[in-house]
Amino acid sequence: MSTSLSRVSLVADLYHLERASAQAAVLFHGALAARASITMTDISCLGVLDKDGPMPAGRLARQIGLTRGGAITAMLDRLEQAGFLRRQRDPGDRRKVTIELVRGEAYERLQQTLDEFSRDYLALIEEYSDEQLRLLTEFSRRSTAILDRHTATLQGAEQLPA
């Protein structure tokens, strides 16, 4: 009996800790955005470009959950003016625009804050054994897949009544 109670407790603790971790990540990104005088959506945009490299504006919009029209254009205008990115027109088809991260002064200031966080986070990861890391990696991969699936469902669903 105590084994099942402790398992129930462990499952509940992990679930609540994961929710707390997600909330802490939201607050961190909000604080990071405020420090750089940009929005959390801007932070998401820069993170995607940093991780995945240059891409068309439409793909970038889909990856960060923006509509393809005015919202993405306004964000790109704001980030380009602040020196975080640049638009590159396709010489063969001037209607096509690729968005590219600019690793200049504005991004370097932001990156310094992220580097400190990354050092601390990587130090924590390094404390785990290879076997534990495989388990954590699998858990992270599967939990992200659940988030992706539910996000896609929400994006395809009608808006909830107010």
BAFIGU-670053 format. One line per 4 residues: number of its first residue (from 1); for each residue x, y, z of N, C-alpha, C, O. Coordinates in nm, 4 decimals, always signed. Example, Ala and Ser with C-alpha at 12.3 -4.5 7.8 and 13.67 -1.06 7.14 Angstrom:
BEGIN
1 = +1.3190:-0.5690:+0.7800:+1.2300:-0.4500:+0.7800:+1.3200:-0.3300:+0.7800:+1.4236:-0.3319:+0.8465; +1.2850:-0.2250:+0.7080:+1.3670:-0.1060:+0.7140:+1.2900:+0.0030:+0.7870:+1.3409:+0.1138:+0.8039
END
This chain:
BEGIN
1 = +0.0816:-0.1196:+0.0000:+0.0000:+0.0000:+0.0000:+0.0857:+0.1257:+0.0000:+0.0563:+0.2197:-0.0739; +0.1902:+0.1299:+0.0803:+0.2743:+0.2495:+0.0876:+0.3463:+0.2741:-0.0439:+0.3747:+0.3889:-0.0783; +0.3764:+0.1664:-0.1188:+0.4422:+0.1834:-0.2478:+0.3515:+0.2596:-0.3441:+0.3971:+0.3518:-0.4117; +0.2240:+0.2222:-0.3511:+0.1344:+0.2907:-0.4433:+0.1089:+0.4350:-0.3991:+0.0955:+0.5243:-0.4827
5 = +0.1022:+0.4576:-0.2669:+0.0849:+0.5951:-0.2190:+0.2071:+0.6798:-0.2514:+0.1939:+0.7958:-0.2904; +0.3258:+0.6222:-0.2355:+0.4450:+0.7010:-0.2661:+0.4557:+0.7268:-0.4163:+0.5041:+0.8322:-0.4574; +0.4111:+0.6313:-0.4988:+0.4121:+0.6535:-0.6437:+0.3123:+0.7637:-0.6798:+0.3446:+0.8531:-0.7581; +0.1930:+0.7582:-0.6242:+0.0934:+0.8621:-0.6488:+0.1502:+0.9979:-0.6099:+0.1322:+1.0967:-0.6812
9 = +0.2178:+1.0019:-0.4979:+0.2780:+1.1259:-0.4502:+0.3899:+1.1730:-0.5448:+0.3991:+1.2915:-0.5767; +0.4738:+1.0795:-0.5888:+0.5825:+1.1148:-0.6813:+0.5280:+1.1678:-0.8137:+0.5774:+1.2672:-0.8668; +0.4263:+1.1008:-0.8661:+0.3661:+1.1443:-0.9927:+0.3075:+1.2848:-0.9759:+0.3292:+1.3719:-1.0602; +0.2342:+1.3061:-0.8682:+0.1744:+1.4374:-0.8430:+0.2819:+1.5443:-0.8248:+0.2695:+1.6547:-0.8776
13 = +0.3872:+1.5117:-0.7502:+0.4953:+1.6079:-0.7287:+0.5612:+1.6470:-0.8603:+0.5850:+1.7651:-0.8856; +0.5910:+1.5469:-0.9449:+0.6559:+1.5762:-1.0724:+0.5643:+1.6606:-1.1611:+0.6094:+1.7565:-1.2239; +0.4381:+1.6255:-1.1660:+0.3424:+1.7031:-1.2463:+0.3392:+1.8487:-1.1998:+0.3449:+1.9403:-1.2818; +0.3302:+1.8698:-1.0700:+0.3239:+2.0071:-1.0166:+0.4563:+2.0813:-1.0367:+0.4568:+2.2015:-1.0632
17 = +0.5666:+2.0109:-1.0243:+0.6963:+2.0741:-1.0484:+0.7134:+2.1129:-1.1953:+0.7703:+2.2180:-1.2250; +0.6658:+2.0311:-1.2856:+0.6732:+2.0638:-1.4282:+0.5876:+2.1858:-1.4601:+0.6277:+2.2709:-1.5395; +0.4702:+2.1947:-1.3988:+0.3866:+2.3136:-1.4174:+0.4564:+2.4379:-1.3615:+0.4534:+2.5444:-1.4232; +0.5189:+2.4237:-1.2451:+0.5916:+2.5362:-1.1849:+0.7100:+2.5757:-1.2724:+0.7399:+2.6943:-1.2868
21 = +0.7771:+2.4773:-1.3306:+0.8904:+2.5045:-1.4190:+0.8452:+2.5796:-1.5440:+0.9123:+2.6725:-1.5889; +0.7317:+2.5391:-1.5996:+0.6781:+2.6089:-1.7170:+0.6465:+2.7542:-1.6824:+0.6759:+2.8446:-1.7606; +0.5869:+2.7767:-1.5659:+0.5543:+2.9132:-1.5238:+0.6822:+2.9940:-1.4998:+0.6889:+3.1119:-1.5346; +0.7830:+2.9307:-1.4408:+0.9101:+2.9999:-1.4186:+0.9746:+3.0381:-1.5518:+1.0348:+3.1449:-1.5632
25 = +0.9624:+2.9513:-1.6526:+1.0173:+2.9815:-1.7851:+0.9450:+3.1009:-1.8472:+1.0081:+3.1872:-1.9083; +0.8128:+3.1057:-1.8316:+0.7357:+3.2195:-1.8832:+0.7823:+3.3489:-1.8154:+0.8037:+3.4501:-1.8821; +0.7977:+3.3449:-1.6837:+0.8423:+3.4640:-1.6103:+0.9841:+3.5043:-1.6504:+1.0133:+3.6231:-1.6635; +1.0723:+3.4063:-1.6700:+1.2097:+3.4341:-1.7135:+1.2087:+3.5037:-1.8492:+1.2766:+3.6046:-1.8683
29 = +1.1313:+3.4493:-1.9436:+1.1272:+3.5096:-2.0767:+1.0661:+3.6500:-2.0727:+1.1067:+3.7387:-2.1478; +0.9689:+3.6682:-1.9850:+0.9115:+3.8020:-1.9685:+1.0131:+3.9013:-1.9149:+1.0213:+4.0146:-1.9622; +1.0907:+3.8582:-1.8155:+1.1939:+3.9451:-1.7582:+1.3039:+3.9731:-1.8598:+1.3548:+4.0849:-1.8675; +1.3403:+3.8720:-1.9373:+1.4417:+3.8881:-2.0411:+1.3935:+3.9872:-2.1472:+1.4687:+4.0743:-2.1908
33 = +1.2683:+3.9732:-2.1876:+1.2119:+4.0653:-2.2868:+1.2095:+4.2079:-2.2329:+1.2474:+4.3019:-2.3028; +1.1650:+4.2237:-2.1086:+1.1595:+4.3576:-2.0487:+1.2984:+4.4204:-2.0415:+1.3145:+4.5396:-2.0677; +1.3981:+4.3405:-2.0061:+1.5365:+4.3904:-1.9980:+1.5842:+4.4422:-2.1327:+1.6589:+4.5398:-2.1398; +1.5402:+4.3753:-2.2410:+1.5827:+4.4140:-2.3760:+1.4855:+4.5128:-2.4412:+1.5042:+4.5507:-2.5568
37 = +1.3813:+4.5550:-2.3673:+1.2790:+4.6469:-2.4185:+1.2088:+4.5925:-2.5431:+1.1801:+4.6665:-2.6372; +1.1818:+4.4619:-2.5416:+1.1064:+4.3979:-2.6490:+0.9976:+4.3113:-2.5847:+0.9869:+4.3059:-2.4621; +0.9176:+4.2444:-2.6664:+0.8082:+4.1632:-2.6130:+0.8495:+4.0166:-2.6013:+0.9531:+3.9757:-2.6536; +0.7670:+3.9386:-2.5321:+0.7938:+3.7948:-2.5212:+0.7836:+3.7273:-2.6579:+0.8566:+3.6319:-2.6849
41 = +0.6953:+3.7747:-2.7433:+0.6868:+3.7195:-2.8791:+0.8157:+3.7490:-2.9549:+0.8635:+3.6657:-3.0318; +0.8720:+3.8680:-2.9331:+1.0005:+3.9023:-2.9946:+1.1096:+3.8056:-2.9482:+1.1922:+3.7612:-3.0280; +1.1092:+3.7735:-2.8192:+1.2069:+3.6785:-2.7642:+1.1912:+3.5429:-2.8323:+1.2901:+3.4790:-2.8683; +1.0658:+3.4991:-2.8499:+1.0409:+3.3717:-2.9184:+1.0956:+3.3751:-3.0602:+1.1578:+3.2791:-3.1058
45 = +1.0725:+3.4843:-3.1288:+1.1222:+3.5013:-3.2656:+1.2744:+3.4892:-3.2703:+1.3292:+3.4153:-3.3521; +1.3415:+3.5619:-3.1824:+1.4882:+3.5585:-3.1806:+1.5388:+3.4195:-3.1455:+1.6387:+3.3741:-3.2012; +1.4707:+3.3514:-3.0534:+1.5110:+3.2156:-3.0163:+1.4991:+3.1187:-3.1325:+1.5872:+3.0352:-3.1532; +1.3903:+3.1292:-3.2089:+1.3717:+3.0419:-3.3252:+1.4798:+3.0691:-3.4293:+1.5388:+2.9753:-3.4830
49 = +1.5063:+3.1956:-3.4581:+1.6098:+3.2293:-3.5565:+1.7478:+3.1853:-3.5103:+1.8298:+3.1420:-3.5913; +1.7738:+3.1961:-3.3804:+1.9026:+3.1528:-3.3264:+1.9189:+3.0019:-3.3409:+2.0260:+2.9537:-3.3776; +1.8130:+2.9283:-3.3121:+1.8187:+2.7817:-3.3154:+1.8127:+2.7263:-3.4573:+1.8884:+2.6353:-3.4913; +1.7227:+2.7808:-3.5414:+1.6952:+2.7214:-3.6721:+1.7560:+2.7957:-3.7898:+1.7552:+2.7449:-3.9019
53 = +1.8090:+2.9155:-3.7660:+1.8705:+2.9906:-3.8749:+1.7695:+3.0701:-3.9560:+1.6507:+3.0715:-3.9237; +1.8167:+3.1368:-4.0620:+1.7296:+3.2204:-4.1449:+1.6138:+3.1399:-4.2030:+1.6275:+3.0211:-4.2325; +1.4994:+3.2067:-4.2189:+1.3819:+3.1393:-4.2747:+1.2851:+3.2424:-4.3306:+1.2929:+3.3607:-4.2976; +1.1936:+3.1966:-4.4157:+1.0910:+3.2875:-4.4675:+1.0011:+3.3378:-4.3548:+0.9819:+3.2697:-4.2540
57 = +0.9467:+3.4573:-4.3732:+0.8627:+3.5188:-4.2714:+0.7414:+3.4326:-4.2373:+0.7030:+3.4253:-4.1206; +0.6807:+3.3679:-4.3351:+0.5639:+3.2841:-4.3111:+0.5956:+3.1653:-4.2210:+0.5182:+3.1316:-4.1315; +0.7088:+3.1029:-4.2452:+0.7496:+2.9892:-4.1603:+0.7776:+3.0368:-4.0186:+0.7381:+2.9718:-3.9217; +0.8453:+3.1494:-4.0066:+0.8743:+3.2056:-3.8743:+0.7441:+3.2354:-3.8000:+0.7313:+3.2048:-3.6815
61 = +0.6496:+3.2939:-3.8687:+0.5198:+3.3257:-3.8078:+0.4533:+3.1987:-3.7543:+0.4020:+3.1976:-3.6424; +0.4543:+3.0920:-3.8346:+0.3935:+2.9658:-3.7901:+0.4654:+2.9097:-3.6675:+0.4009:+2.8586:-3.5760; +0.5963:+2.9187:-3.6653:+0.6737:+2.8615:-3.5547:+0.6525:+2.9344:-3.4226:+0.6671:+2.8749:-3.3159; +0.6183:+3.0624:-3.4290:+0.5962:+3.1355:-3.3040:+0.4492:+3.1646:-3.2794:+0.4137:+3.2308:-3.1819
65 = +0.3628:+3.1144:-3.3688:+0.2191:+3.1241:-3.3461:+0.1561:+3.2568:-3.3836:+0.0543:+3.2949:-3.3259; +0.2137:+3.3274:-3.4783:+0.1555:+3.4544:-3.5235:+0.0844:+3.4354:-3.6562:+0.1132:+3.3428:-3.7320; -0.0097:+3.5261:-3.6823:-0.0728:+3.5265:-3.8132:+0.0294:+3.5756:-3.9141:+0.1265:+3.6429:-3.8794; +0.0060:+3.5414:-4.0367:+0.1023:+3.5757:-4.1398:+0.0986:+3.7228:-4.1793:+0.1937:+3.7725:-4.2396
69 = -0.0083:+3.7926:-4.1467:-0.0249:+3.9309:-4.1911:+0.0395:+4.0340:-4.1026:+0.1614:+4.0371:-4.0856; -0.0455:+4.1196:-4.0457:+0.0010:+4.2377:-3.9746:+0.0843:+4.2111:-3.8515:+0.1789:+4.2852:-3.8252; +0.0529:+4.1081:-3.7749:+0.1266:+4.0831:-3.6500:+0.2727:+4.0514:-3.6768:+0.3612:+4.1040:-3.6092; +0.2987:+3.9656:-3.7750:+0.4375:+3.9293:-3.8044:+0.5109:+4.0489:-3.8640:+0.6281:+4.0714:-3.8336
73 = +0.4433:+4.1249:-3.9478:+0.5064:+4.2422:-4.0096:+0.5444:+4.3448:-3.9032:+0.6549:+4.3990:-3.9058; +0.4544:+4.3713:-3.8105:+0.4829:+4.4683:-3.7036:+0.5997:+4.4219:-3.6184:+0.6861:+4.5018:-3.5823; +0.6029:+4.2918:-3.5856:+0.7125:+4.2395:-3.5045:+0.8456:+4.2516:-3.5802:+0.9460:+4.2950:-3.5236; +0.8454:+4.2135:-3.7072:+0.9684:+4.2210:-3.7861:+1.0158:+4.3652:-3.8009:+1.1358:+4.3917:-3.7938
77 = +0.9238:+4.4579:-3.8213:+0.9604:+4.6004:-3.8287:+1.0287:+4.6443:-3.6996:+1.1331:+4.7094:-3.7021; +0.9682:+4.6075:-3.5870:+1.0192:+4.6465:-3.4544:+1.1594:+4.5875:-3.4312:+1.2502:+4.6585:-3.3878; +1.1765:+4.4591:-3.4598:+1.3055:+4.3930:-3.4345:+1.4134:+4.4380:-3.5336:+1.5314:+4.4445:-3.4989; +1.3730:+4.4684:-3.6550:+1.4696:+4.5193:-3.7523:+1.5171:+4.6583:-3.7105:+1.6365:+4.6879:-3.7163
81 = +1.4244:+4.7425:-3.6689:+1.4598:+4.8780:-3.6244:+1.5509:+4.8733:-3.5013:+1.6396:+4.9574:-3.4868; +1.5294:+4.7756:-3.4131:+1.6116:+4.7626:-3.2918:+1.7466:+4.6962:-3.3192:+1.8307:+4.6879:-3.2297; +1.7678:+4.6490:-3.4420:+1.8973:+4.5914:-3.4779:+1.9105:+4.4422:-3.4523:+2.0218:+4.3896:-3.4547; +1.7989:+4.3719:-3.4275:+1.8043:+4.2292:-3.3979:+1.7991:+4.1399:-3.5218:+1.8470:+4.0266:-3.5191
85 = +1.7415:+4.1907:-3.6294:+1.7298:+4.1066:-3.7492:+1.7301:+4.1916:-3.8739:+1.7223:+4.3144:-3.8691; +1.7395:+4.1214:-3.9872:+1.7300:+4.1895:-4.1165:+1.6497:+4.1021:-4.2119:+1.6454:+3.9797:-4.1997; +1.5871:+4.1688:-4.3058:+1.5119:+4.1002:-4.4102:+1.6019:+4.0920:-4.5334:+1.6652:+4.1903:-4.5717; +1.6067:+3.9758:-4.5937:+1.6833:+3.9566:-4.7169:+1.5862:+3.9179:-4.8273:+1.5202:+3.8142:-4.8190
89 = +1.5773:+4.0008:-4.9304:+1.4894:+3.9696:-5.0436:+1.5576:+3.8682:-5.1345:+1.6782:+3.8749:-5.1581; +1.4786:+3.7747:-5.1846:+1.5267:+3.6743:-5.2793:+1.5527:+3.7445:-5.4124:+1.4610:+3.8037:-5.4693; +1.6773:+3.7388:-5.4636:+1.7070:+3.8095:-5.5890:+1.6249:+3.7559:-5.7071:+1.5984:+3.8293:-5.8023; +1.5851:+3.6296:-5.7012:+1.5065:+3.5704:-5.8091:+1.3584:+3.6013:-5.8004:+1.2888:+3.5999:-5.9019
93 = +1.3094:+3.6290:-5.6808:+1.1672:+3.6587:-5.6599:+1.1561:+3.7566:-5.5439:+1.1557:+3.7161:-5.4276; +1.1471:+3.8852:-5.5755:+1.1519:+3.9896:-5.4732:+1.0339:+3.9848:-5.3766:+1.0351:+4.0542:-5.2749; +0.9304:+3.9028:-5.4071:+0.8192:+3.8863:-5.3137:+0.8588:+3.7988:-5.1955:+0.7981:+3.8067:-5.0887; +0.9605:+3.7159:-5.2146:+1.0059:+3.6257:-5.1086:+1.1084:+3.6967:-5.0211:+1.2028:+3.7582:-5.0707
97 = +1.0877:+3.6868:-4.8894:+1.1764:+3.7532:-4.7940:+1.2229:+3.6495:-4.6918:+1.1423:+3.5752:-4.6357; +1.3523:+3.6459:-4.6693:+1.4092:+3.5595:-4.5665:+1.4484:+3.6477:-4.4481:+1.5077:+3.7543:-4.4645; +1.4136:+3.6000:-4.3282:+1.4446:+3.6740:-4.2055:+1.5703:+3.6136:-4.1447:+1.5821:+3.4918:-4.1309; +1.6628:+3.6996:-4.1092:+1.7940:+3.6565:-4.0594:+1.8277:+3.7299:-3.9299:+1.8117:+3.8515:-3.9195
101 = +1.8747:+3.6534:-3.8319:+1.9185:+3.7113:-3.7046:+2.0465:+3.7913:-3.7259:+2.1373:+3.7463:-3.7957; +2.0536:+3.9093:-3.6662:+2.1748:+3.9906:-3.6703:+2.2435:+3.9747:-3.5349:+2.1887:+4.0134:-3.4317; +2.3602:+3.9193:-3.5362:+2.4334:+3.8956:-3.4112:+2.5222:+4.0162:-3.3791:+2.6426:+4.0042:-3.3566; +2.4578:+4.1307:-3.3782:+2.5275:+4.2558:-3.3507:+2.5150:+4.2955:-3.2050:+2.4907:+4.2126:-3.1174
105 = +2.5323:+4.4243:-3.1818:+2.5353:+4.4787:-3.0453:+2.4083:+4.4490:-2.9660:+2.4158:+4.4080:-2.8502; +2.2915:+4.4696:-3.0277:+2.1646:+4.4475:-2.9564:+2.1523:+4.3016:-2.9144:+2.1154:+4.2725:-2.8007; +2.1830:+4.2099:-3.0059:+2.1699:+4.0677:-2.9740:+2.2768:+4.0240:-2.8746:+2.2498:+3.9400:-2.7887; +2.3947:+4.0779:-2.8842:+2.5029:+4.0397:-2.7917:+2.4685:+4.0765:-2.6473:+2.4998:+4.0009:-2.5553
109 = +2.4045:+4.1913:-2.6268:+2.3620:+4.2284:-2.4906:+2.2619:+4.1267:-2.4368:+2.2709:+4.0851:-2.3213; +2.1680:+4.0873:-2.5195:+2.0702:+3.9862:-2.4817:+2.1391:+3.8514:-2.4573:+2.1070:+3.7806:-2.3618; +2.2319:+3.8178:-2.5429:+2.3019:+3.6900:-2.5342:+2.3849:+3.6785:-2.4063:+2.3992:+3.5686:-2.3528; +2.4393:+3.7879:-2.3570:+2.5163:+3.7842:-2.2317:+2.4306:+3.7339:-2.1165:+2.4765:+3.6536:-2.0354
113 = +2.3074:+3.7803:-2.1089:+2.2154:+3.7333:-2.0054:+2.1852:+3.5855:-2.0255:+2.1838:+3.5084:-1.9295; +2.1612:+3.5461:-2.1494:+2.1317:+3.4060:-2.1789:+2.2519:+3.3154:-2.1530:+2.2351:+3.2010:-2.1105; +2.3728:+3.3653:-2.1781:+2.4932:+3.2848:-2.1541:+2.5065:+3.2482:-2.0070:+2.5418:+3.1350:-1.9739; +2.4786:+3.3428:-1.9194:+2.4863:+3.3149:-1.7755:+2.3843:+3.2077:-1.7373:+2.4162:+3.1141:-1.6640
117 = +2.2627:+3.2220:-1.7868:+2.1592:+3.1216:-1.7624:+2.2024:+2.9856:-1.8176:+2.1901:+2.8839:-1.7493; +2.2526:+2.9839:-1.9408:+2.2936:+2.8585:-2.0051:+2.4041:+2.7892:-1.9277:+2.4022:+2.6669:-1.9138; +2.5001:+2.8645:-1.8772:+2.6075:+2.8043:-1.7962:+2.5506:+2.7340:-1.6741:+2.5880:+2.6205:-1.6445; +2.4600:+2.8010:-1.6028:+2.3984:+2.7417:-1.4841:+2.3155:+2.6189:-1.5203:+2.3207:+2.5178:-1.4503
121 = +2.2404:+2.6271:-1.6274:+2.1538:+2.5165:-1.6691:+2.2371:+2.3966:-1.7138:+2.2068:+2.2827:-1.6783; +2.3422:+2.4228:-1.7918:+2.4294:+2.3133:-1.8361:+2.5041:+2.2501:-1.7193:+2.5263:+2.1290:-1.7184; +2.5428:+2.3301:-1.6219:+2.6082:+2.2753:-1.5025:+2.5144:+2.1793:-1.4301:+2.5581:+2.0743:-1.3830; +2.3877:+2.2136:-1.4208:+2.2888:+2.1237:-1.3604:+2.2781:+1.9943:-1.4410:+2.2803:+1.8855:-1.3835
125 = +2.2666:+2.0048:-1.5715:+2.2547:+1.8866:-1.6573:+2.3770:+1.7954:-1.6407:+2.3633:+1.6731:-1.6360; +2.4943:+1.8541:-1.6322:+2.6190:+1.7769:-1.6194:+2.6240:+1.6925:-1.4922:+2.7012:+1.5969:-1.4854; +2.5436:+1.7257:-1.3919:+2.5436:+1.6506:-1.2664:+2.4806:+1.5123:-1.2799:+2.4987:+1.4281:-1.1920; +2.4076:+1.4872:-1.3874:+2.3362:+1.3611:-1.4036:+2.4192:+1.2588:-1.4802:+2.5012:+1.2939:-1.5650
129 = +2.3961:+1.1315:-1.4485:+2.4661:+1.0227:-1.5170:+2.4129:+1.0091:-1.6600:+2.3086:+1.0650:-1.6937; +2.4851:+0.9349:-1.7431:+2.4404:+0.9123:-1.8804:+2.3027:+0.8463:-1.8818:+2.2166:+0.8835:-1.9616; +2.2821:+0.7491:-1.7943:+2.1530:+0.6802:-1.7877:+2.0411:+0.7773:-1.7477:+1.9324:+0.7746:-1.8055; +2.0681:+0.8615:-1.6500:+1.9683:+0.9603:-1.6084:+1.9404:+1.0603:-1.7207:+1.8260:+1.1005:-1.7420
133 = +2.0455:+1.0998:-1.7918:+2.0275:+1.1943:-1.9029:+1.9432:+1.1333:-2.0141:+1.8605:+1.2025:-2.0734; +1.9627:+1.0041:-2.0436:+1.8795:+0.9391:-2.1439:+1.7320:+0.9421:-2.1015:+1.6437:+0.9690:-2.1829; +1.7069:+0.9141:-1.9731:+1.5704:+0.9163:-1.9210:+1.5115:+1.0580:-1.9270:+1.3979:+1.0769:-1.9708; +1.5892:+1.1562:-1.8831:+1.5411:+1.2949:-1.8862:+1.5173:+1.3426:-2.0291:+1.4214:+1.4150:-2.0558
137 = +1.6046:+1.3017:-2.1205:+1.5890:+1.3397:-2.2606:+1.4615:+1.2795:-2.3184:+1.3865:+1.3470:-2.3889; +1.4378:+1.1529:-2.2883:+1.3156:+1.0876:-2.3355:+1.1913:+1.1555:-2.2771:+1.0943:+1.1801:-2.3487; +1.1947:+1.1853:-2.1485:+1.0822:+1.2534:-2.0851:+1.0580:+1.3887:-2.1509:+0.9439:+1.4236:-2.1813; +1.1637:+1.4643:-2.1726:+1.1513:+1.5963:-2.2336:+1.0962:+1.5856:-2.3745:+1.0083:+1.6629:-2.4124
141 = +1.1461:+1.4915:-2.4522:+1.0986:+1.4720:-2.5896:+0.9489:+1.4387:-2.5899:+0.8722:+1.4954:-2.6676; +0.9088:+1.3468:-2.5028:+0.7688:+1.3043:-2.4998:+0.6768:+1.4136:-2.4445:+0.5658:+1.4315:-2.4946; +0.7214:+1.4864:-2.3426:+0.6365:+1.5928:-2.2877:+0.6225:+1.7076:-2.3880:+0.5165:+1.7695:-2.3965; +0.7272:+1.7360:-2.4629:+0.7190:+1.8386:-2.5673:+0.6226:+1.7952:-2.6770:+0.5480:+1.8778:-2.7296
145 = +0.6228:+1.6678:-2.7120:+0.5295:+1.6168:-2.8126:+0.3844:+1.6344:-2.7654:+0.2968:+1.6680:-2.8451; +0.3595:+1.6119:-2.6372:+0.2251:+1.6329:-2.5817:+0.1871:+1.7805:-2.5926:+0.0760:+1.8133:-2.6344; +0.2787:+1.8691:-2.5553:+0.2522:+2.0130:-2.5675:+0.2239:+2.0518:-2.7122:+0.1295:+2.1258:-2.7398; +0.3060:+2.0017:-2.8044:+0.2874:+2.0331:-2.9467:+0.1508:+1.9858:-2.9954:+0.0818:+2.0585:-3.0669
149 = +0.1117:+1.8646:-2.9571:-0.0164:+1.8088:-3.0001:-0.1331:+1.8923:-2.9466:-0.2267:+1.9238:-3.0201; -0.1266:+1.9274:-2.8193:-0.2362:+2.0057:-2.7608:-0.2372:+2.1498:-2.8125:-0.3440:+2.2093:-2.8268; -0.1223:+2.2050:-2.8398:-0.1155:+2.3387:-2.9002:-0.1815:+2.3372:-3.0379:-0.2605:+2.4258:-3.0706; -0.1486:+2.2361:-3.1181:-0.2089:+2.2248:-3.2514:-0.3602:+2.2100:-3.2404:-0.4336:+2.2669:-3.3212
153 = -0.4072:+2.1358:-3.1430:-0.5514:+2.1206:-3.1238:-0.6144:+2.2541:-3.0887:-0.7179:+2.2911:-3.1441; -0.5518:+2.3268:-2.9963:-0.6053:+2.4582:-2.9575:-0.6038:+2.5567:-3.0734:-0.6977:+2.6346:-3.0900; -0.4991:+2.5539:-3.1527:-0.4899:+2.6464:-3.2659:-0.5945:+2.6160:-3.3713:-0.6372:+2.7057:-3.4440; -0.6362:+2.4907:-3.3804:-0.7359:+2.4530:-3.4785:-0.8782:+2.4644:-3.4255:-0.9743:+2.4562:-3.5020
157 = -0.8916:+2.4831:-3.2961:-1.0252:+2.4887:-3.2353:-1.0813:+2.6298:-3.2409:-1.0084:+2.7282:-3.2541; -1.2122:+2.6360:-3.2305:-1.2758:+2.7666:-3.2222:-1.2412:+2.8299:-3.0879:-1.2092:+2.7611:-2.9909; -1.2483:+2.9617:-3.0849:-1.2212:+3.0356:-2.9613:-1.3233:+2.9984:-2.8544:-1.4423:+2.9838:-2.8826; -1.2746:+2.9833:-2.7304:-1.3624:+2.9549:-2.6185:-1.4489:+3.0766:-2.5885:-1.4024:+3.1898:-2.6021
161 = -1.5752:+3.0552:-2.5475:-1.6600:+3.1701:-2.5140:-1.6045:+3.2431:-2.3909:-1.5443:+3.1820:-2.3026; -1.6256:+3.3723:-2.3875:-1.5748:+3.4545:-2.2764:-1.6603:+3.4401:-2.1533:-1.6320:+3.5021:-2.0508
END
